[in-house]
Amino acid sequence: MHVTSQLRLDDNVLERKFTLGEIPGILWTPASASAGAPVPLILLGHPPLGLHRMYPRLVARARHAAADGFAAATIELPGSGDRPRRPAAEQARAEMRRAVEAGEAVSDEIIDALVLPLVEEAVPEWQAALDALLELPEIGGPVGYSGGVISIGVRLARVDPRIVAAGLFAGSFVPRAMYEEARHVTIPLHVLLQWDDEGNDRQAALNLFDAFGSKEKSLHANMGGHAGVPQYAGDSAAQFFTRHLK
């Protein structure tokens, strides 16, 4: 992991931009983090829109996490930002837009082509980033995963035992194959659902929640569209991570 820049924010949170090979990322650590007092870590997932575009939301989430005593980190997803384009994903995204604009249901084939290759590429990269982050003396775990493409969160929760709790946002398409993976997820889960999300299949989100094998799982549904998540929903998610990472 190569740190390319660092900045002390006005609330004394240290922001470090880094690269892991060709993958850009950002790490935020609270003032309380030190080699003598390592802090837990939350991995901040996000949609494949690019770190530059998502930065305002990510830094706000990271500062909230830092106020609770957590480090937070994120990486650029495959095909996003300045990373090389993924032609198959671009084609699937175009087909999805055509279906949505025509008022048609997005087919399973389009969803699989759009999401599954992203999961296959992104999850090993998240794990490599986690390897590097946990080598830092100021980060000691445990580790949580928050938000982003829900299928990436499902896969990470299934395959990486270092992640002990996950806050997931049911706001993205779910391939049917992920339901079976969800049955093998057993860590505590906090799932957020916007009931009137115009780009999300509500029933698919409910089916996925039902499939999770976790003994502790909670579904928090709020009225409103994709971008209408109320402030108190974020507060509830923060309380979830405080319970399970401290």
Order of alpha helices (4+ residues) and beta strands (2+ residues): beta-beta-beta-beta-alpha-beta-alpha-alpha-beta-alpha-beta-alpha-beta-alpha-beta-alpha
